Amino acid sequence: MFRVHVKSFVSPGVLGLADEQLGFAPGKPITLQWSVYPVLHGDYWDFVNAVGRVWDANYTIPGPSCFTMHFRAKRSVEWFRQWIRQRGLKIVCGGIAEYPNGRYAHGTGILFAPRWVAQETDWTRKMLSAAPEAKVLAYFHAQCSTEPGGEEKYDDSRLIDEQGEHLGYPGPYRLPLYLPTRENSYGKALWGFVGTCLDEIGTSRLYWDEMSHSILEFAYQAPWDGCTVRIDPRTHAVIGRLSSVSLLMQPLQLDIVKYRRDRGKFIMANTQATTRTMLEQHIVRFVETGSYSAMLGTHLGCPLGLAIITWKKRRPTPPATPVRSSARVECTMAGSTCGNQPPGTSPT
């Protein structure tokens, strides 16, 4: 829980660590575990490597990856084979489900988008046939759903902000957000999404977008996680309960991870693990790089960043630019969309 709550800060000559949200029920014991890592020469990377060994945070990344959500035209198996191998790709991910009107069929909305499922099934079959060595992923987001009537159907699972409003992504149309758990209605319905990816589309792997949390790290009007509270900074009095989105979703996430892995399926995710339990799953994860400084948060996890770059005919971004920028914060870049670039320019 400390990794979820931790607030770290620095000032000249001072390093600070604080937990400003810890609270627990009377009579319930909670153990906080601390570790000390002596660093002989005071080198930052010696410290990172020491922690990584103890946390078992070192594991293999299969290779270059990219997203293909902008493919629309039907292609032959041979076309896909050439496309994958010219770029040296080892991981490719499909797109977000869509309704016939072009709007996203996020989450359980995929169950109401049979035409898109058929198209994605065709794409997956061709990808697997073209390059059996590649990991072909289906897009999966556990918190966003545009299922028709979903806001009423999953009323007990809505992600609520401090003002009591049901949150959604900003955009030209509503993209409602939920907090799925083992017990609530959307958490149970989410298995339909998992089944569609595995059984109907036939994908061999899963890409989990915003796995740790989406928009809100802490939820209001949700079941209490047993350790998170709001504390008045002046009086230090507890003024209310909060719940960590990561902690509430974690049991369901572990169920889905186990379900996939029991069938030999690979998982890749967006956002770093925020708990020791999730880090121990050794899921290949990246962070989005709206700023390359985001990579600083990957040093004790999986050092991948999503190269958010746009390839244009006018003033194209040099392929090496993301790599050079990311090298300043010691990371590796994963491709965002790799469709129109010339061969050999996969951003990883």
Secondary structure, 3 states (H helix, E strand, C coil): CHHHHCEEEEECCEEEEECCCECCCCCCCCCCCCCCCCCCCCCHHHHHHHHHHHHCCCCCCCCCEEECCCCCCCCCHHHHHHHHHHCCCCEEECCCCECCCCCECCHHHHHHCHHHHHHHHHHHHHHHHHCCCCEEEEEEECCECCCCCHHHHCHHHECECCCCCECEECCCCCEEEECCCCCCHHHHHHHHHHHHHHHHCCCCEEEEECCCCCCCCEEECCCCCCCEEEECCCCCCEEEECEEHHHHHHHHHHHHHHHHHCCCCEEEEECCCCCHHHHCCCCEEEEECCCHHHHHHHCCCCCEEEECCCCCCCCCCCCCHHHHHHHCCCCEEEECECCCCCCCCCCC
